[in-house]
Amino acid sequence: MTSEGVIRVVGTAGHVDHGKSTLIKALTGTDPDRLREEQERGMTIDLGFAHLRLPGGTEIGIVDVPGHQDFIRNMLAGVGSIDAVILVIAADEGVMPQTREHLAILSLLGIERGVVALSKRDLVDAEWLGLVTEDVRVALTGTPLAGAPLVPVSATTRAGLDALVAALERVLGEAPARRDLARPRLPVDRAFTMSGFGTVVTGTLIDGSFAVGEEVEVVPVGVRARIRGLQTHRRALAEARPGARVAINLSGVDKSQIERGMVVVRPATVSPLSLLGLRLRVLASASGPVEHDEAVKVHIGTAEAMARVSVLEGDAIAPGEERWAQLRLASPVVALAGDRLVVRRPSPPETLGGGVVADVSGERFRRRAEGVEILARRAAPTPRARLLAVLDAPRTHEEAGTRAGLEPAERDAAAAEALADGSIVALGDALLAHDAYEQVATRVERLLAMGHRRSPLRSGVPREEVRGATGLAPKRATALLARLAREGRIVERGAAVALPHHVPTLTPEQEAAWARAREALAGQPLQPPSATTLATENGIDQELLVALAERGDLVRIGEAVFLPSAVREFGEKVIAEIATAGRVSVARARDLTRSSRKHVLPLLQFLDDHGLTRRVGDDRVLVLAADEARSRLAAVTKGREIPA
């Protein structure tokens, strides 16, 4: 089956009793008031749904919202994902309080396209209609709908309905295509059980496509399910595209686990958030300022949550002003950069303002000035600037694009440009802004400098210690060190890294101590004194012992210490014996080398560990040909020659 789906969704708005639902029923033949209480009271309480095929063939979904101020939360759940609005204003009453509040909400949500329907045209004469039309135009001044078509209609006589549909088609034709981030989200506006099908959720699909058979996750609860079926307006789909009004039949989840405000996503693609950063705009009509730490109600998508406002500029945001702020949510919501939200005062209920989500990092800014600077960068006007702003830490292409609110094509183009000019560096699977890379690089250089001061005899600082200090994943840390080495800022020395100028140097006293210890080791090369004896009798402490091993003066095997020449002598005798006899036992190796079992065992293990021999029962056999084994032995025991 080919993929289909409604790609446009229209919502209603307007004061209570201005005839929104009646108009939708006249246009579509569907009564959006589905609840018995709504039909008995003649007033819309919750969201209603219908669909309409336009003359050009485009099928649109319609979300009808309540107009009464007591149900504004339901209105907000319905208009967050629409492409255009039908603002309904009764010709016999004109602009009313909820008309103005709905207009403000539409502006906050960035809904800039719509048609104004002057309903109940049959109840007024031409003169009155002219006066109301003029009042409406004045009320729309300064709003996104200032230039919207204004069509007088009557649901009773059907006058003006064709003109309304034609105007709506023109407006929708100018709307941009829905963005596709390949990360589909379906904010749930309804969840119910359908006989013979099970759990069904509905909503407007955004940011990507869903297909039948896909595994999905319901967040923030984290419940996994599978898409059993997709429908739009009772028509089955194989795939639903961004912008579609969709019903999803879910298997593996019970209706009791899902409610309005949750979001259906692909597993592990979206994380719920409890902290959002934005430039919060307070409406000029608000009754007072939004104070720092004030409790508000946040509406985003179909969700609502209580929150505290952290004002990052000053202590309050006055009516008509906008400032950077963070919202500390009492319960997590799903949000991406670029999403819009509305903020309301819970008591007395009032729409205060809203804004565009700029930051979804979850980082709480303790210093206000720093927070303002970061949020300003993350709300930058160009894709490249927004991408750079979120690469203050290493992120994959996908993570960075999601945080910056960029479509894949925008993200990839911005990343390619910034990589080419050096503004971004690649670290394994991650991208990092060059400024942030320099901060990490400086941290590594300082760590190495401290390590060299602390342990001047060591060849460098262990790689794992450096990686731990950067906080990077192993592959990213390896890429970082390799890049720093290419730039000449560090040198890699086996399992350690160092600053280029660092050269381990023994003091004259340490060199003298080592000369005495070397003489003791050379006296009985295969029965050498222990590390403890070297420390107590020759002054070779652990740090000096490590430095000598790194310099190649000695070989440490477990707790034992040998000269490189002694290990080489032992290995050559073992290799020669195995080449002749086919194998060597521990006892035979002891006799051949005039050593002791205490030292022979770790020496044989050394040969095993370096791939020269292999244990078979209690004996050793060669892994390599004898000549090749001798060559490898020489390589692994290469050290400074002992002076005669």
Number of C-alpha atoms within 10 A of each C-alpha: 7 6 12 16 23 21 20 24 22 24 24 29 28 29 25 21 18 25 23 29 27 20 25 24 17 17 20 14 13 17 18 26 25 15 13 9 12 14 14 9 9 13 18 25 22 21 23 22 20 20 23 19 14 13 11 8 8 14 17 24 24 25 27 28 30 28 29 18 17 11 15 22 19 22 27 25 24 28 28 25 28 23 24 23 26 23 25 31 28 26 27 18 15 21 23 15 13 17 21 16 21 23 21 22 25 24 18 23 24 18 19 18 23 26 25 28 27 27 28 23 24 18 12 15 11 10 9 14 19 13 12 21 20 13 13 19 16 12 18 18 11 10 14 18 23 17 16 20 17 21 20 22 25 22 21 13 12 14 16 18 19 14 15 21 18 14 19 22 18 13 18 20 12 9 13 8 12 17 14 18 22 17 18 23 27 32 28 26 21 17 22 16 14 11 7 6 12 16 22 23 24 22 27 29 28 23 17 20 22 28 17 18 16 13 17 22 20 23 24 19 13 17 16 18 21 17 18 19 20 25 20 19 17 9 11 18 22 16 18 27 24 26 28 26 30 28 26 27 24 24 18 12 18 16 15 10 12 23 17 19 23 28 31 29 26 23 18 10 15 21 17 19 18 18 22 24 30 28 22 26 24 25 22 15 15 17 12 15 18 26 16 18 16 15 20 24 24 24 22 23 29 28 23 24 18 19 22 19 22 23 23 23 16 12 13 21 23 18 18 14 15 19 18 23 25 29 25 24 21 14 14 21 25 24 24 22 23 19 19 21 25 26 28 21 18 14 9 7 13 18 23 27 28 26 24 22 24 28 28 25 14 14 12 15 17 9 9 17 11 12 20 22 11 18 22 18 18 28 24 16 10 11 22 21 16 25 32 25 23 26 27 17 15 23 19 16 17 19 17 24 26 23 23 28 25 24 18 17 12 16 22 18 13 22 23 13 13 19 17 11 9 12 16 23 23 21 22 16 12 19 26 25 23 19 15 17 22 12 12 18 19 13 15 24 18 13 18 22 18 13 18 20 11 10 16 19 22 26 26 26 22 17 19 15 13 21 19 12 14 17 11 17 12 13 13 20 21 17 16 23 22 16 17 17 17 11 10 11 17 22 20 18 14 11 11 16 22 26 23 12 9 18 14 17 14 15 10 9 10 16 14 14 18 21 14 16 20 20 12 16 21 16 12 14 22 24 21 21 18 13 19 15 13 23 16 10 14 19 19 21 14 13 13 21 23 18 21 22 20 20 17 16 21 25 24 18 14 10 10 17 23 27 25 23 22 21 25 19 17 22 25 17 14 26 27 16 18 19 16 11 10 13 20 24 19 16 15 15 24 20 13 14 18 14 18 15 15 11 18 22 14 16 21 23 18 19 24 17 11 13 15 25 24 19 17 11 7 9 18 24 21 21 14 15 11 17 12 12 21 17 11 17 21 18 11 15 20 17 18 13 11 13 4 3
